[in-house]
Each structure stands twice: as C-alpha cells, then as structure tokens.
Amino acid sequence: MANPYRLLGAYAHPDDEQGVSGLMHKYANAGVDVTLVCATRGEAGEIAPGVDATPANLGHVRENELMCAAEKLGITNVYFMNYRDSGMMDTPENADPRCLWRANVLEVAEQLVRIIRRHKPHVILTFDPNGGYGHPDHIKIHQAATMAYFMAGDARIFPEQLKDDLVAWAPFKLYWGAFPRSRFARYAEMAEKLGLGINVPMREFLKRAMPDEIITTRIDVAEFVDLKMHALSCHASQMNPNSIFAKIPPEIRREGLGTETLMRVESRVAPTQEIETDLFAGIE
C-alpha cells in the first residue's frame, strides 16, 4: 500500500536542505512524497578550493550539486525559484535587483502557494525567523513559506491559480528549523580547543541558536548519518576543508548529525506527543 503522506521543504540555497536531509531521506525511504523548493542557486557564495567553478558559472554548478544531493536523498520533486543569491547581510549583493532579499515577499509566497496547491503536502518545513544565522535569503524564504502555509488553503487568495487545475490546500503542520544552542556551544568549545577562529556563520549560530527547551520535535536519523554525509559531499563547491565545521572531530560531528531538531509552530491537529518523534503524528 502506498504511503499517503507528503512533505515539502522551502529553503534558500543549495545545501540548505542538509539541515533536514536525514528526515527527508527517512520519509522518502518510507514512501512519502518529498518536495524541495530552493529559492536561489547560491551564486554569491564562496567557492571551495580545488573545485572547477567560477563566479560566472557557480549558479549552474550548485544547481547540479543540489540535484546530486536530492537524488541520493530520494527527494521526488525539486523546484528552483530563479531568484539570485543575496549574499550575506549588508554586502553589496543585497542591492542586486534580482536577489531574493529585494523580492516582494508576497510574490515569493504566491509561487510557494502554487507549488503547495500542486503537491498538497501535509507538512511544511522552513527556516526559523532568524534564518538560522541571519542570512537575508533564509529570512525571506522563512517569511514567504510561513505566509504560504496559511494562504494555500484559502480559495480567495490567488484565485487565478484555481483556474489551472489546482485546488486550495491547507497543510496540517508547519515546522521551523531549530538549531540547538547546546550543540553549537559544544562546536565552539571544540574550535577553541583546536585553536580555530570562530567564523561569521558560527558566531551568528551561537547568538541565534534556539534554547534546547523550546525544541518540540526530534527526529532520529542516526541510521542515515553516512548517507547524509554522502549527500553533503555533492555540494563540493561549498566544502571548504579549512572551515571550522570541517575541523570538528568526526565523532562529535556524527553525534550532532544523528538527530534533526525542529519547532512545531502551527498545527491543525492536536499534539500526540510532548516531544514529537514523527512529523506526521496525529495526521489521519
């Protein structure tokens, strides 16, 4: 019997899916229809040494890298929204009129609503309001995906979509990513012991990571850690061997990868567990 559940993740860049790659694979492996929406192609990111990529072709390279990872994870449907990467906050890339940060959030939400109405996910995943570590594109896709969760089920909103054989669809649950503060404190402790400098993303994670007590959902993906690492390796243009994350001792990194954590921020079904271990719990 086919698995009736459907899952959609809305993120900003190739490799953003890695925060939920284990659960995406876990559910895809169980027959869940998994959709991934990526708003940009990561054109403004740094290029790891030894990778055959240039600023001119980086978007194309990273699109292919995401498709590689998605295939390994079993993601059924992948969409790119064709905005340009905005770069880190307060950088010149923020001013590019093509970038996601400058896009009208209602326009971005309209595109997500269309995809939601097409695939009818029961569960939607996206970033928290801080975008994990304050990246402007993460914040914008969080805003648009949260709006789309509430809009998609109302036929009065974007009614022209309903003429395209789509129907209004109200997802059952909305989750935001929740990076546990304890995990990043441990990474920072290891970095200090190893004499590594704390880079900007790590500093921002330390400031913005969520208190452990507000995490509502912990998905056990320990059996898929090797597959997660294999999928991550697809993103070669972002795998800087000198980064702080690359130098975290493997046993500590594997321990952190074995559980994926989220906040259930909206639900149309009553909670069935104090700490959820299944995104579809309570959905008939």
N, C-alpha and C positions, 0 to 999 in steps of 0.2 A: 504494500500500500504506500502511495506517495506521501511524503511529508507535506502537510498543508501550510506550513509556516513560511513567512517571507520577512527578510531583513534588509534594511537599507542604511548605508553609512554615507554621510556627506562630509567631505574634507576638502582641504585647500590645495595640497601639493602631492605629487608622487612621493611616497614613503610615509605620509601621514597615516596611512592605513595600518602601519606597523604597530601602532598602539593597541589595535584590536585585531591583529592578524590571526592570533590564536583562536579567538572565539569565532571569527569569520570562517576559518577553516573547520573548526569543530562543528559548527552548524551546517556548513556546506557539505561536510562529510556525512552528516545525518540526513541529507536530502533537502535541507532548507534552501530556498531560492534566495541568493545573496546578490545585492546590487551595490555597487560602489560609484559614487559621484565625486569627481575630482575637479575643482573649480579652475585650476591653473595647471601649467606644465612645469612649474618650478624654474622658469627661465632666469631668474635673478639670483639664484643660489650660487654658492661657491662650488668649484669643481675640484674633486679629489685628485691628488697627484696620480699620474700613470694611467689616466682614463682618456680615451680618444674622444674628447668632446671639447667644444669651443663655445664661447658666449653666443655665437651665431647659430649653432645647431643644438644647443643644450636642451631646449624645449622638446625637440624631436627625440633626442637621446633619452630623456626622462620619461617621455610617453612610452617608449618601448620598454624601459625598465619597469614601469608600473604594470604594463601588460604581462611581462615576465612574472612578476610577483603575484599578480591576480591569478594567473594560470596555475601556479604552484599552490595557491590557497584555495582554489576551487570556486572563485568568485564568478558567478554566472554572467552578470551584466556590468559593463564598465562604461561610464559616461564622462567625457570632458566638457566643461562649460565654456572653454575658449577665452577666459579672462587671462590677462598677463599677471605673472607673479609680481607682487608689490614690493618685494624686498623687506628687510627688517624695518621696524618703526623708525620714523624720522630720517630715512635715507632718501636720496634723490629719486629712486624708483617709485616712491609713493606718489610722485607727481605725474607719472605717466597716465594719460587719459584712458589707456587700455587696461589698466591694472584693476584688480578686484577691489582694492581698498577704495577706489574712486567710483565704483559702480553703485548705481541706485539699488539699495537693499531690496526694494520691492520687486525690481526687475530680476534680481537673483532668486528671490523667493518664488516668483512666477515660474521660472524654469524648473525649480525643485518640485513645485506643486504638480507640474505636468508629468514629471517622472514618477512621483508618488502615485498619481492617479493611473498611470500606465501599469505600474508593477504592484500596487496595493500592498505595501509592506505592513506587517503587524507591528514592527518595532523600527524606530529610527534612532541612529547614533550620530553624534556630532561632538564638537569641542565644547568645553565649558566657556563661560563668558570672558575669561581671560585668554582664551585660545591657548591654554597650556602654559605658554611662556610669553604671551603678549604679542605674538606675531599679528600684524594687521589683517592678513588674509584669514588666519584662524578665527579672529574675532568676527570678521564679516560673514564667513560661512556659518559660524555659530548663530549669528543673528538671523540670517536668511533661513536656515534649517529649522530653527525654533518657530519662526513665523509660519513656515510651510506646514509644520506639524498641525497647527491649529487651522490653517486656511484650507487644506486639501479636502476636508470633509464638508465644506460649506459650498453648495452649488451656486450661491450668489457671488462667490469670489472667482474671478477669471472664468465667467460662464462661457466665453468663446471656446475654451478648451473642451467643453462638453459636446461641442458640435463635431469634434474629431474622434468620435467613438470612445471617448474617455468618460468615466463616471466619477462623481465625488467619492472620496475615500478618506475615512478618518482612521489613522493609525491608532493602535491601542496604547503604545508606550513610547515615551521619549527619554533617552538617556544622554547625559553629557559625560565626557571623559573625566576621570578623577585621578590625577597622578598623586599617589600618597606621599605626604610630606616626609614620613619616616624613611621611605625608600630613597628619596633624593638626599636626605640628610646623611644616609649611610654612604651614598656615592660620593658626596662631598668629603666625608671623613676619609674615605679611601684615597681620594685625589690628594688630600693634604698629606697623608702618609707617604704617598708616592712622589710628592714634590711637584705635582701638576698644577698649573694655573687653572683657576675656575673661569671658563669662558662665559660669554654673554648668555647663551641659552641656559647653561647650568645655573648661573646666578638668578636668572628670571624664574626658572623652575623652583629654585629654593625659596624665592619670595612668594610665588603664586601657587605652589602645590597645595593640595587640599588636606585639611586635617583628617587623619585616619577615621575619626569618629563620624564624619558625615558621609562616608562611602556606604552606599546601600547595597552594592552588587559586586560580588567577587566571582569571577568565572575561572574555574580550574582548567588550565590549558597545559599543565606540566608535561603531558604525554606528547605535546606538539612543539616543544621548545626547539628541537632540532629542525623541524620543518619551518618554524618561524625564522630561525637563523638562515636557513636556506633561502627563504623568500626575501629576507632582508638583503642578502648578498646580490640580488638582482639590481639593487639600487647602487651600483658600483660608483656612479659619479658623485655620490654623497658619502661614500665610505672612506673618510679621511683617517688613515692609520695613526695620525698624530692627535686625534681628538681625545678629549677626556673620556668619552664613552667607550672608545676603542681600547683604552688602557685600564678600564675597570677589570679587576681579576675575573676570569671566566666563571668561577664558581658563584661569585656574588651576582654577576650579570644573569646567569642562568636561573638563580633563585628568584630574581626580580621578574624574569620573563614567564615564570610558571603560573602567575595569577594575573588576570586583567581586571581592572577595577573601574567602576562607573558610579554615577549618581542617577538614580531614577527620579527624574524631576517632574514628570507628568504621567499619569496612568488613568486609563478609563476602566481598569479592572482593579478589584481590591487586592492589596498585597497578600501573598500567601506565606511569605517567609520574612522574618525580621531582617536577615541578611540574605538577599537573593543569590541563588547559585545557578539560575536559569532565566534568561531574558524573556522566555515565553511563559513563565509561570503565571497561572491564573487566566491565560487566554484560551478560550474554548475553540 
